Amino acid sequence: MSLKIELIEQSLELIKPKSRDFVHSFYQNLFIAYPETKRLFAKTDMKNQEKKLLNSLVLLVESLRQPIILKQILADLGARHKQYGTLPQYYPLVGEILLKTFADYLQQDWTDEVKQAWIETYNTVTNMMLEGAGVDTSLQPQTPQTATTVIQQERESAPQFPKPIQLNKKTTSTSPENIQIELVEQSFAKIEPQGSAFAASFYQNLFAAYPETQQLFAKTDIGKQEKKFINSLVLLVESLRQPEILKQILADLGSRHKQYGTLPQYYPLVGDILLQTFAEYLQQDWTDEVKQAWVTTYNTVTNMMLEGASGHTVNKIPLETEVSPKKPFVSFDRLNAKFKSNQEKQTVKITSLASLLRSILDKLLEEFWALPTWAVAVGSAFFLSFLYLVADDETFLAELLEGADAISLLVALVLYIKETPDRKKEFHYQAWSTIDNANGVKVSYARILALQDLNEDRVPLKGLIAPNANLAKINLPKADLSDVNLTKANLSNANLSHANLGNALLARVNFTDANLSYANLGFAKLSYVNLSSANLSHANLVCTDLRDANLSGTNLSRANLSGADLHNAYFTGANLKDAKVNESDLRQAYLKGATMPDGSTHP
């Protein structure tokens, strides 16, 4: 796999010096071969479109060694292309023309090996984008011939795309390896419908058996961690038939877990608990054969992750060849004796009881909020009257409920609580009315308060239109501001840390001294923006339009600027240390006194 990635990287490097001509030729070739695709670009500035294609190619190649990040980027890209009107049958056409254009420009460097590498890469990219667009890839063409002839049956020159990567694909092979993979796939398919509960049980079992592992999650949102865990299991099972991809994913995962403080001795503990949790959920389906398949799979996964954590091959963990009900997953008896105690067993019981009570309470609250107000009022009155009648005269409860006025007051309190969501909706409606009424008004303190209040209630601000608005010092951390139009607005000293500003229109906005750390500005329009002295550390600026932007003194440490348009951008005195950015893109910018990604200072 690494060899194919190197071929892709090397071939794109040969294209870069003539990249503008390359993307221009691509669209010329596309429109000549398939005139029907022209309508997709009827209202498009083709120069900008050509830049987008080039940026997307650069971003794709730069992300090939980070498959998890790549999958998310391509899923988003596929969803956007669906909105533009791109149909699944257009993808083979684009692939055909892309290969043709590469052949035209690379000439003698367009070898069979390079062509094969690009074909396989394009098919993988296509599947990920189609999944992002909500297309069932299992229904897409399964053979090289069909992949190109769906659109044009008679085109003999169409490239022979190999079979696209298909997740969850079953095999009829009866080799031991394939049988074990099928057992893992079939058993996990029974777990997936109850994935959230399975993940929660796994961590409960882990913390009960090995309390010392809790320190690894001290500052972690355990709900999000459970989602990550089940997503990792899904990714693992779906990649078992693609060992090259799986090895890369697990190596990256092992490297990250090392940074989190995960020690090698934790892996057997996790394996022990994973098998225990599978046994609890699969019950009679947890056969010796299924257990052995998961034992073998987990030991293989462990080895790959440890290699990624250490940077070199490690001694393999011995795989079990026989499964005995009395035989433990790994030889960790001494650790079990050390960490399992009567007190911990008692903790498990208490935790299980607490979980049961919590689920009952959640169900009661769900029913409470669903009931109509009149039913709650009548029910509360009857219930409180019943309590008054059965309560002992000398008890506190009898004194509390004495008389009709007391019961009426308590019923009113219950109704007040019941109507809380309705009051919240009314409040949100009033806040949006305030924002709408300020449309066209440059200065509106009421609009700022309304936006802040909505964000505090985690209401998405997606699609907000407020060009020229004065929003200086606004506090909107973690706000969803995707697709907003804030052109020429004043956001100086604003707090937008961790905010989502993807695809936003932010041309000529004043972000002086603003906090945009960890913000998502992917594909946003930021031409002529003023980001002087702003904090953009760890920000996502993938394919962002930063033409003629002022980034003097801006903190861009560890930011991702892959595929960003930096033409005539000013980075004077900016901090780009450890930022991810293409050198060729930086050559279009002014960098005097800037701290470069490698830590050096630009002259």
Secondary structure, DSSP 8 states (H G I E B T S, - for coil): -HHHHHHHHHHHHHHGGGHHHHHHHHHHHHHHH-GGGGGGGTTS-HHHHHHHHHHHHHHHHHTTT-HHHHHHHHHHHHHHHHHHT--TTHHHHHHHHHHHHHHHHHGGG--HHHHHHHHHHHHHHHHHHHHHTT--GGGS--SHHHHHHTT-TT-TT---------TT------SHHHHHHHHHHHHHHHHGGGHHHHHHHHHHHHHHH-GGGGGGGTTS-HHHHHHHHHHHHHHHHHTTT-HHHHHHHHHHHHHHHHHHT--TTHHHHHHHHHHHHHHHHHGGG--HHHHHHHHHHHHHHHHHHHHHHHSS--------SS--TTS-SSS-HHHHHHH--HHHHHHHHHHHHHHHHHHHHHHHHHHHHHS-HHHHHHHHHHHHHHHHHHS-TTSHHHHHT-SHHHHHHHHHHHHHHHTHHHHHHHHHHHHHHHHHHTTT-SB-HHHHHHHHHHHHTT---TT-B-TT-B-TT-B-TT-B-TT-B-TT-B-TT-B-TT-B-TT-B-TT-B-TT-B-TT-B-TT-B-TT-B-TT-B-TT-B-TT-B-TT-B-TT-B-TT-B-TT-B-TT-B-TT-B-TT-B--HHHHTTSB-TT-B-TTS-B--
